[in-house]
Amino acid sequence: MTKAEEKKLTMNLKQISDSMKYRTIALRAVLDDLELLWKELEEVAEKWNVMLKEGCYEKDKP
């Protein structure tokens, strides 16, 4: 392998590495958002369960 080929390969590997780093950061951000949304959904579900148990919800209301 020539020096030029080696340099080109090294640059390509660095670009791939950087790309993967940014994708990993983006995926972590998405997972954090999903975790927050899941917690909010659980809270809403708990409130609905309480309302249903207490009879606060009427099916006929729009």
C-alpha positions as CSV (number, residue, x, y, z in Angstrom):
1,M,0.0,0.0,0.0
2,T,1.4,3.4,-1.0
3,K,1.5,6.4,1.4
4,A,-1.2,8.1,-0.6
5,E,-3.5,5.1,-0.3
6,E,-2.7,4.7,3.4
7,K,-3.5,8.4,4.0
8,K,-6.8,8.2,2.0
9,L,-7.8,5.1,4.0
10,T,-6.9,6.8,7.3
11,M,-9.0,9.8,6.3
12,N,-12.0,7.6,5.4
13,L,-11.8,5.8,8.6
14,K,-11.7,9.0,10.6
15,Q,-14.8,10.3,8.7
16,I,-16.6,7.1,9.5
17,S,-15.6,7.3,13.1
18,D,-16.8,10.9,13.4
19,S,-20.0,10.1,11.6
20,M,-20.7,7.2,14.1
21,K,-19.9,9.5,17.0
22,Y,-22.5,12.0,15.9
23,R,-25.0,9.3,15.2
24,T,-24.5,7.9,18.7
25,I,-25.0,11.3,20.2
26,A,-28.2,11.8,18.2
27,L,-29.5,8.4,19.2
28,R,-28.8,9.1,22.9
29,A,-30.8,12.3,22.6
30,V,-33.7,10.4,20.9
31,L,-33.6,7.8,23.7
32,D,-33.7,10.5,26.3
33,D,-36.7,12.1,24.7
34,L,-38.5,8.7,24.4
35,E,-37.8,8.1,28.1
36,L,-39.3,11.4,29.1
37,L,-42.4,10.8,26.8
38,W,-42.8,7.3,28.4
39,K,-42.8,8.8,31.9
40,E,-45.4,11.4,30.9
41,L,-47.5,8.7,29.3
42,E,-47.3,6.6,32.5
43,E,-48.4,9.7,34.5
44,V,-51.4,10.3,32.2
45,A,-52.4,6.6,32.4
46,E,-52.3,6.7,36.2
47,K,-54.5,9.8,36.3
48,W,-57.0,8.1,33.9
49,N,-57.0,5.0,36.0
50,V,-57.8,7.1,39.1
51,M,-60.5,8.9,37.3
52,L,-62.1,5.7,36.0
53,K,-62.0,4.1,39.5
54,E,-63.6,7.1,41.0
55,G,-66.3,7.4,38.3
56,C,-65.2,10.8,37.2
57,Y,-65.3,9.9,33.5
58,E,-68.6,9.7,31.7
59,K,-68.7,7.8,28.4
60,D,-71.4,10.0,26.9
61,K,-69.4,13.3,27.2
62,P,-67.8,14.4,23.9
